[in-house]
C-alpha cells in the first residue's frame, strides 16, 4: 500500500505542476504588460552634480542623470533626449562630438552666447540658451573690483596681521591708493549692468561717462542711463577722459578686441580697466604690454583666454585681479536659471512647446544681456526677437486674433514636430 500511495501522490503532483507554472507565467506576463514606459533621459553634462531639484520637479516626466567628463564614453550622452550644460565652447571636442542633432540642448548661464551659437550651428545642434538677469550681481562685482584696485585692499590683506600700525612696514603697499570721489568712470555698453554700475558710481560721487558701441543698430536700448551721467560719441573720447574704464557691451563682430593696441593709445595714462563681459573684448597682448609700461595702472578681469595671463609673474602682479568667471553668480540667480530650465523641459516633454521668453532681457530693471547673442540658431528663441519697439507694437495691435492664434499654433506644431522626430530617433537608439 505504501508504494501505491507514493505513486498516486506523484501523479497528483504532475497534474498540479503545470497549473502552478501557468499561474506564475500569467502573473509575470501581466506584470510585463503593465510595465511603465521608459522615461526620456536628460543628461546634466559636467554641470548640476546635484540634480535633486530637477529630479523632484520632473518626477514621472523625465529621468535626469549627471555625467561628468570622465564618463563621456559610457554612451549616456548619445542616449539622452535633452542635455543640460554650461557652455558648448568649454566642452572638450570629444564631448561635443557625442551630442546629437535631434537632442534639445540647454545652456545654463552661458557667458559667450554668440560663440556657443556659432559652434552649435557648425555642429548642427539645436541649442537653447536659458538665462536670467544678472545686472545687479555684475555691478556689485565691478564695484568690489575697482574699489579693491583703488584702495589696495587685496594687497594689504595678503600681508596678514603682523604689520598692523599706522602704515608701519606697509607704507610702500599703500602708495598709489586713490580716492574714488571725483574720479571719472567710463562705461562701455548701455546694458543693464552698465546702468547699474552707473547708479552705484554716482552714489560714490564719481563722474559717469558712457558710450554704446551698438547705438544706431537694429536693436536699440530702451532704457536710459540715470540722471547725472554723460554720453560721449566715441570710444576714443571715453578712453581719453576716464580714470576707470568698465566694459559691459555684448560680444559682436564689431566689438571683438575692442580694447586693442590702437585703442589703448588713447587711454588716459594710469587708468584702471575692469572687464566683466566677454574676455574676447580685450587684446590680451596689448593689455599686458599696457600694464608693463604703465599706460594702464591696474586691471581686473572676470575670466581669461590667452596664455599671456597664465605666467606666474603676471598672476602675482599686485595690480592685476583675475576671477574665474564668477562676476555674475549668486545663489538667487542660479536658482532662477534652474527653475527656468525645469519649466522648459516640462513644457517640451509634456506640452510639446518651448517657451520663448527664457533668456535675460536687458530692458528689465534687473536684467542684463552682457554677451547676449543676436544670431541664435535652431530652436533658440531669444527674448529680443519677441520684443518690439512701440511702432511694431502698434502694428501688432491691429492684427486679427485669427493671425495671432495661427502663429501660436504654428510654433506649437513646430516644437511638436521636432519632439516627435526626436522621440523616434531616441527609442530607435
Order of alpha helices (4+ residues) and beta strands (2+ residues): alpha-beta-alpha-beta-alpha-beta-alpha-beta-alpha-beta-alpha-alpha-alpha-beta-alpha-beta-beta-alpha-beta-alpha-beta-alpha-beta-alpha-beta-alpha-alpha-alpha-alpha
